[in-house]
Amino acid sequence: MEGEDDRVAEFVDFAKNNYPELAMVEKVTEENYEGSVMSIEGFYRSLSLSQLVKIVNIGSSMLSKQDQTIGKQDQMLEKQDKMIEKQDAMLERQDAMLQKQDLMLGKQDKMLEKMDIMVEKQDAMLEKQDAMLQKQEKIIEKQDVLINEVKN
């Protein structure tokens, strides 16, 4: 670079100690250059254009990836909707099964009540049979007494 030595040294110092955010710079070297150097304004325009092209390319790539992500999210939501529909159907079937079980339990309760009544009737019948057996035993005893009296 040509120019006042102080300004050149200031520029070189600035270039060595100031980097763009997130830039990874291994080293900055100072060398003599024999070719032509474009004006600062020309360099600025060229750099700005280059950066804008990079931004557009990256933005385009990001939009493409975002579209892919949205597509996958849509697929996932469709699958979740199907899964929820199946869960709803399963819950409906479980509800129907529980209703049938409730009906069955109600019928079993009625059957148990009838069995309790039947057991009570059987108990009453057994009591009557016991009473009848006792009467028959008394009759048999009386018959035995009469037979013995007749024999004697």
Secondary structure, 3 states (H helix, E strand, C coil): CCCCHHHHHHHHHHHHHCCCCCCCCCCCCCCCCCCCCCCHHHHHHHHHHHHHHHHHHHHHHHHHHHHHHHHHHHHHHHHHHHHHHHHHHHHHHHHHHHHHHHHHHHHHHHHHHHHHHHHHHHHHHHHHHHHHHHHHHHHHHHHHHHHHHHHC
